[in-house]
Structures are given as structure tokens and as C-alpha cells.
Amino acid sequence: MPGAELECERVREALLDNSVEGAPMSELPPWAARHLGSCAECERFGRGVRPSYDDLDRGPLYTASLRRRTLAAMAAADEGRVGWLVPWLAPAAAVSIAASFVGPVWLTARWIGPLVSSGWMAWGIALGVCSSLGFAAAGAVLVALADLRAEQAGLDAAGRPAERRPS
Ligand SMILES: [Zn+2]
């Protein structure tokens, strides 16, 4: 039934929007909430998206659109079961912080130093520039991981094509 599939698509969109906005589940549109009560797959999708959203929301790591893309990729990769990504969040953030602060801040501060009046200002600018780049890098790493995972999900452990069951 093509209509049902379209409905699922709309409900998952609503779930993603709801998660990205950080709104409680109770604020889902009534038609979406009704659908969740009758569609086990979308209900599972919703349960998968919520906890991963909460994990992603711990820091200013993500812009809303990036968060949305990551959530969508995660949810598509492993319908509902997205816990695999959570252990990667801390290492990805740590790598991005190391990559963005240790060397680059020092280099940038040295580079800006002669151009501005005070050393503190140079460090401030360097910190700002490098932290923005670092957050972007961490987001990109997670999106790439999620995409990779989605590709791998094309085949399951037994080598069967893991096609999404038409609802
Ligand atoms: Zn559905």
C-alpha cells in the first residue's frame, strides 16, 4: 500500500523534527502520535532517535541541520538500534578537540600575533577560529561514520541483503 509508506515517511520526518527541536514526544502532531500507536516500525524508529538525540545534545557540537542529517543517517543505518554510535561520540569529540586546540591554536596565535595589538587578542582569535573548525570536524566525522554504517548495512552478517521491509 503506497499510502502507508508515505505516511511512515511523514511520521519519521516529524520524529526527526521533534528530536532536533528538543521537544518532548507529547508535542508530536496528533496524526503522527496516532500513527506511532499502530506502526511498530515507526515506533521503533522514534525510540531510536530520542536517546541518540539526547546524547548528541550534550555540547554545542552540532548545528541543527547537521544534527538532523546525522540523526537521519543513524536512523536509516540501523532502524532504531543506534546505540553503536554512542561510544564514538566521546572519542570523536576528543580527537576534534586535540586536533583543533593543541597545535592549530598555537600556530594560529603565532601567525596572528604580529597583526594584532595584544598577545591575548591573538590567543582569543586563534581559539575562536580553531574551536569552530573543530566542532565542524567532529560533526563531519560522525556524519561520515553514520554514512559508512548505512553502506555496511546493505548486507547483514549472513550476507543477505538487509532490505527495508515495505510496510
Ligand atoms: Zn509507520
py3Dmol code that shows the C-alpha trace and the ligand (Angstrom):
import py3Dmol

protein = """\
ATOM      1  CA  MET A   1       0.000   0.000   0.000  1.00  0.00           C
ATOM      2  CA  PRO A   2       1.940   3.089  -1.196  1.00  0.00           C
ATOM      3  CA  GLY A   3      -0.145   5.403   1.000  1.00  0.00           C
ATOM      4  CA  ALA A   4       1.049   3.693   4.167  1.00  0.00           C
ATOM      5  CA  GLU A   5       4.672   4.044   3.134  1.00  0.00           C
ATOM      6  CA  LEU A   6       4.225   7.755   2.554  1.00  0.00           C
ATOM      7  CA  GLU A   7       2.607   8.058   5.963  1.00  0.00           C
ATOM      8  CA  CYS A   8       5.618   6.348   7.583  1.00  0.00           C
ATOM      9  CA  GLU A   9       7.924   8.751   5.773  1.00  0.00           C
ATOM     10  CA  ARG A  10       5.995  11.763   7.077  1.00  0.00           C
ATOM     11  CA  VAL A  11       5.904  10.397  10.607  1.00  0.00           C
ATOM     12  CA  ARG A  12       9.670   9.830  10.627  1.00  0.00           C
ATOM     13  CA  GLU A  13      10.201  13.363   9.357  1.00  0.00           C
ATOM     14  CA  ALA A  14       8.043  14.613  12.218  1.00  0.00           C
ATOM     15  CA  LEU A  15      10.006  12.499  14.708  1.00  0.00           C
ATOM     16  CA  LEU A  16      13.303  13.922  13.444  1.00  0.00           C
ATOM     17  CA  ASP A  17      11.999  17.476  13.572  1.00  0.00           C
ATOM     18  CA  ASN A  18      10.678  16.888  17.050  1.00  0.00           C
ATOM     19  CA  SER A  19      14.017  15.463  18.208  1.00  0.00           C
ATOM     20  CA  VAL A  20      16.105  18.196  16.635  1.00  0.00           C
ATOM     21  CA  GLU A  21      13.981  20.839  18.286  1.00  0.00           C
ATOM     22  CA  GLY A  22      14.393  19.048  21.595  1.00  0.00           C
ATOM     23  CA  ALA A  23      10.635  18.987  22.029  1.00  0.00           C
ATOM     24  CA  PRO A  24       9.003  16.328  24.214  1.00  0.00           C
ATOM     25  CA  MET A  25       7.312  13.427  22.464  1.00  0.00           C
ATOM     26  CA  SER A  26       3.991  14.767  23.705  1.00  0.00           C
ATOM     27  CA  GLU A  27       4.381  17.673  21.258  1.00  0.00           C
ATOM     28  CA  LEU A  28       4.247  15.416  18.211  1.00  0.00           C
ATOM     29  CA  PRO A  29       1.378  16.281  15.871  1.00  0.00           C
ATOM     30  CA  PRO A  30      -1.686  14.180  16.758  1.00  0.00           C
ATOM     31  CA  TRP A  31      -1.676  12.366  13.410  1.00  0.00           C
ATOM     32  CA  ALA A  32       1.930  11.317  13.984  1.00  0.00           C
ATOM     33  CA  ALA A  33       1.237  10.152  17.531  1.00  0.00           C
ATOM     34  CA  ARG A  34      -1.724   8.132  16.266  1.00  0.00           C
ATOM     35  CA  HIS A  35       0.458   6.511  13.620  1.00  0.00           C
ATOM     36  CA  LEU A  36       3.070   5.531  16.212  1.00  0.00           C
ATOM     37  CA  GLY A  37       0.389   3.668  18.111  1.00  0.00           C
ATOM     38  CA  SER A  38      -0.355   1.497  15.102  1.00  0.00           C
ATOM     39  CA  CYS A  39       3.013   1.154  13.345  1.00  0.00           C
ATOM     40  CA  ALA A  40       5.666  -0.873  15.172  1.00  0.00           C
ATOM     41  CA  GLU A  41       8.435   0.169  12.770  1.00  0.00           C
ATOM     42  CA  CYS A  42       7.900   3.887  13.224  1.00  0.00           C
ATOM     43  CA  GLU A  43       7.535   3.402  16.955  1.00  0.00           C
ATOM     44  CA  ARG A  44      10.962   1.705  16.975  1.00  0.00           C
ATOM     45  CA  PHE A  45      12.380   4.480  14.817  1.00  0.00           C
ATOM     46  CA  GLY A  46      11.106   7.017  17.326  1.00  0.00           C
ATOM     47  CA  ARG A  47      12.623   5.186  20.257  1.00  0.00           C
ATOM     48  CA  GLY A  48      15.961   5.029  18.432  1.00  0.00           C
ATOM     49  CA  VAL A  49      16.028   8.696  17.547  1.00  0.00           C
ATOM     50  CA  ARG A  50      15.242  10.033  21.010  1.00  0.00           C
ATOM     51  CA  PRO A  51      18.135   8.666  23.078  1.00  0.00           C
ATOM     52  CA  SER A  52      20.662   9.389  20.349  1.00  0.00           C
ATOM     53  CA  TYR A  53      19.402  12.931  20.184  1.00  0.00           C
ATOM     54  CA  ASP A  54      19.922  13.324  23.908  1.00  0.00           C
ATOM     55  CA  ASP A  55      23.488  12.077  23.538  1.00  0.00           C
ATOM     56  CA  LEU A  56      24.212  14.437  20.672  1.00  0.00           C
ATOM     57  CA  ASP A  57      22.773  17.349  22.569  1.00  0.00           C
ATOM     58  CA  ARG A  58      25.366  17.419  25.334  1.00  0.00           C
ATOM     59  CA  GLY A  59      27.507  20.097  23.774  1.00  0.00           C
ATOM     60  CA  PRO A  60      27.493  22.786  21.140  1.00  0.00           C
ATOM     61  CA  LEU A  61      28.917  20.134  18.835  1.00  0.00           C
ATOM     62  CA  TYR A  62      26.202  20.376  16.258  1.00  0.00           C
ATOM     63  CA  THR A  63      24.241  22.849  14.317  1.00  0.00           C
ATOM     64  CA  ALA A  64      20.569  21.944  13.979  1.00  0.00           C
ATOM     65  CA  SER A  65      20.911  20.933  10.336  1.00  0.00           C
ATOM     66  CA  LEU A  66      23.995  18.818  10.968  1.00  0.00           C
ATOM     67  CA  ARG A  67      22.281  17.133  13.906  1.00  0.00           C
ATOM     68  CA  ARG A  68      19.308  16.417  11.718  1.00  0.00           C
ATOM     69  CA  ARG A  69      21.428  14.863   8.976  1.00  0.00           C
ATOM     70  CA  THR A  70      23.317  12.728  11.449  1.00  0.00           C
ATOM     71  CA  LEU A  71      20.164  11.532  13.153  1.00  0.00           C
ATOM     72  CA  ALA A  72      18.591  10.704   9.820  1.00  0.00           C
ATOM     73  CA  ALA A  73      21.656   8.761   8.681  1.00  0.00           C
ATOM     74  CA  MET A  74      21.872   6.940  12.011  1.00  0.00           C
ATOM     75  CA  ALA A  75      18.222   6.020  11.978  1.00  0.00           C
ATOM     76  CA  ALA A  76      18.395   4.827   8.370  1.00  0.00           C
ATOM     77  CA  ALA A  77      21.525   2.807   9.086  1.00  0.00           C
ATOM     78  CA  ASP A  78      20.085   0.694  11.813  1.00  0.00           C
ATOM     79  CA  GLU A  79      16.410   1.181  12.255  1.00  0.00           C
ATOM     80  CA  GLY A  80      16.034   2.178  15.836  1.00  0.00           C
ATOM     81  CA  ARG A  81      19.157   0.487  17.165  1.00  0.00           C
ATOM     82  CA  VAL A  82      21.629   3.336  17.081  1.00  0.00           C
ATOM     83  CA  GLY A  83      23.448   2.661  20.332  1.00  0.00           C
ATOM     84  CA  TRP A  84      26.553   1.632  18.364  1.00  0.00           C
ATOM     85  CA  LEU A  85      27.317   5.273  17.612  1.00  0.00           C
ATOM     86  CA  VAL A  86      27.223   6.469  21.200  1.00  0.00           C
ATOM     87  CA  PRO A  87      30.654   5.108  22.213  1.00  0.00           C
ATOM     88  CA  TRP A  88      32.142   7.048  19.276  1.00  0.00           C
ATOM     89  CA  LEU A  89      30.847  10.404  20.442  1.00  0.00           C
ATOM     90  CA  ALA A  90      33.410  10.995  23.173  1.00  0.00           C
ATOM     91  CA  PRO A  91      36.442   9.851  21.125  1.00  0.00           C
ATOM     92  CA  ALA A  92      35.294  11.898  18.133  1.00  0.00           C
ATOM     93  CA  ALA A  93      34.931  14.962  20.321  1.00  0.00           C
ATOM     94  CA  ALA A  94      38.304  14.313  21.983  1.00  0.00           C
ATOM     95  CA  VAL A  95      40.050  13.903  18.635  1.00  0.00           C
ATOM     96  CA  SER A  96      38.471  17.068  17.340  1.00  0.00           C
ATOM     97  CA  ILE A  97      39.459  18.997  20.446  1.00  0.00           C
ATOM     98  CA  ALA A  98      43.024  17.722  20.278  1.00  0.00           C
ATOM     99  CA  ALA A  99      43.213  18.399  16.556  1.00  0.00           C
ATOM    100  CA  SER A 100      41.701  21.835  16.893  1.00  0.00           C
ATOM    101  CA  PHE A 101      43.396  23.127  20.015  1.00  0.00           C
ATOM    102  CA  VAL A 102      46.802  21.697  20.668  1.00  0.00           C
ATOM    103  CA  GLY A 103      48.713  22.567  17.519  1.00  0.00           C
ATOM    104  CA  PRO A 104      46.499  24.841  15.477  1.00  0.00           C
ATOM    105  CA  VAL A 105      45.709  27.322  18.253  1.00  0.00           C
ATOM    106  CA  TRP A 106      49.378  27.814  18.926  1.00  0.00           C
ATOM    107  CA  LEU A 107      50.197  28.142  15.243  1.00  0.00           C
ATOM    108  CA  THR A 108      47.288  30.488  14.589  1.00  0.00           C
ATOM    109  CA  ALA A 109      48.143  32.655  17.586  1.00  0.00           C
ATOM    110  CA  ARG A 110      51.718  32.964  16.390  1.00  0.00           C
ATOM    111  CA  TRP A 111      50.527  33.807  12.909  1.00  0.00           C
ATOM    112  CA  ILE A 112      48.023  36.427  14.098  1.00  0.00           C
ATOM    113  CA  GLY A 113      50.327  37.773  16.813  1.00  0.00           C
ATOM    114  CA  PRO A 114      52.170  40.374  14.707  1.00  0.00           C
ATOM    115  CA  LEU A 115      48.864  41.632  13.227  1.00  0.00           C
ATOM    116  CA  VAL A 116      47.037  42.483  16.470  1.00  0.00           C
ATOM    117  CA  SER A 117      47.988  44.759  19.339  1.00  0.00           C
ATOM    118  CA  SER A 118      47.976  42.246  22.193  1.00  0.00           C
ATOM    119  CA  GLY A 119      49.041  38.674  22.646  1.00  0.00           C
ATOM    120  CA  TRP A 120      45.801  37.879  24.475  1.00  0.00           C
ATOM    121  CA  MET A 121      43.805  39.042  21.493  1.00  0.00           C
ATOM    122  CA  ALA A 122      45.818  36.770  19.216  1.00  0.00           C
ATOM    123  CA  TRP A 123      45.093  33.799  21.501  1.00  0.00           C
ATOM    124  CA  GLY A 124      41.413  34.705  21.669  1.00  0.00           C
ATOM    125  CA  ILE A 125      41.053  34.886  17.910  1.00  0.00           C
ATOM    126  CA  ALA A 126      43.039  31.692  17.472  1.00  0.00           C
ATOM    127  CA  LEU A 127      40.846  29.872  19.991  1.00  0.00           C
ATOM    128  CA  GLY A 128      37.667  31.071  18.292  1.00  0.00           C
ATOM    129  CA  VAL A 129      38.778  30.104  14.808  1.00  0.00           C
ATOM    130  CA  CYS A 130      40.117  26.719  15.831  1.00  0.00           C
ATOM    131  CA  SER A 131      37.162  25.736  18.008  1.00  0.00           C
ATOM    132  CA  SER A 132      34.705  26.457  15.189  1.00  0.00           C
ATOM    133  CA  LEU A 133      36.745  24.306  12.837  1.00  0.00           C
ATOM    134  CA  GLY A 134      36.996  21.594  15.474  1.00  0.00           C
ATOM    135  CA  PHE A 135      33.259  21.379  16.020  1.00  0.00           C
ATOM    136  CA  ALA A 136      32.692  21.221  12.295  1.00  0.00           C
ATOM    137  CA  ALA A 137      35.282  18.447  12.013  1.00  0.00           C
ATOM    138  CA  ALA A 138      33.682  16.391  14.787  1.00  0.00           C
ATOM    139  CA  GLY A 139      30.298  16.715  13.137  1.00  0.00           C
ATOM    140  CA  ALA A 140      31.726  15.677   9.779  1.00  0.00           C
ATOM    141  CA  VAL A 141      33.399  12.631  11.338  1.00  0.00           C
ATOM    142  CA  LEU A 142      30.127  11.479  12.866  1.00  0.00           C
ATOM    143  CA  VAL A 143      28.181  12.016   9.658  1.00  0.00           C
ATOM    144  CA  ALA A 144      30.831  10.034   7.778  1.00  0.00           C
ATOM    145  CA  LEU A 145      30.632   7.232  10.346  1.00  0.00           C
ATOM    146  CA  ALA A 146      26.871   7.125  10.026  1.00  0.00           C
ATOM    147  CA  ASP A 147      27.068   7.052   6.231  1.00  0.00           C
ATOM    148  CA  LEU A 148      29.646   4.288   6.348  1.00  0.00           C
ATOM    149  CA  ARG A 149      27.450   2.313   8.665  1.00  0.00           C
ATOM    150  CA  ALA A 150      24.488   2.788   6.345  1.00  0.00           C
ATOM    151  CA  GLU A 151      26.526   1.383   3.471  1.00  0.00           C
ATOM    152  CA  GLN A 152      27.622  -1.579   5.524  1.00  0.00           C
ATOM    153  CA  ALA A 153      24.024  -2.210   6.473  1.00  0.00           C
ATOM    154  CA  GLY A 154      23.443  -3.105   2.814  1.00  0.00           C
ATOM    155  CA  LEU A 155      24.475  -6.630   3.755  1.00  0.00           C
ATOM    156  CA  ASP A 156      23.859  -8.254   7.096  1.00  0.00           C
ATOM    157  CA  ALA A 157      26.186 -10.675   8.877  1.00  0.00           C
ATOM    158  CA  ALA A 158      24.856 -13.643   6.940  1.00  0.00           C
ATOM    159  CA  GLY A 159      25.419 -11.861   3.637  1.00  0.00           C
ATOM    160  CA  ARG A 160      21.746 -11.399   2.885  1.00  0.00           C
ATOM    161  CA  PRO A 161      20.648  -8.051   1.532  1.00  0.00           C
ATOM    162  CA  ALA A 162      19.196  -6.214   4.517  1.00  0.00           C
ATOM    163  CA  GLU A 163      16.356  -4.586   2.660  1.00  0.00           C
ATOM    164  CA  ARG A 164      13.886  -2.459   4.471  1.00  0.00           C
ATOM    165  CA  ARG A 165      10.632  -4.290   4.728  1.00  0.00           C
ATOM    166  CA  PRO A 166       7.891  -2.442   2.869  1.00  0.00           C
ATOM    167  CA  SER A 167       5.248  -1.502   5.386  1.00  0.00           C
TER     168      SER A 167
END
"""
ligand_1 = """\
1
ZN
Zn 4.915 3.779 10.058
"""
view = py3Dmol.view(width=600, height=400)
view.addModel(protein, "pdb")
view.setStyle({"model": 0}, {"cartoon": {"style": "trace"}})
view.addModel(ligand_1, "xyz")
view.setStyle({"model": 1}, {"stick": {}})
view.zoomTo()
view.show()
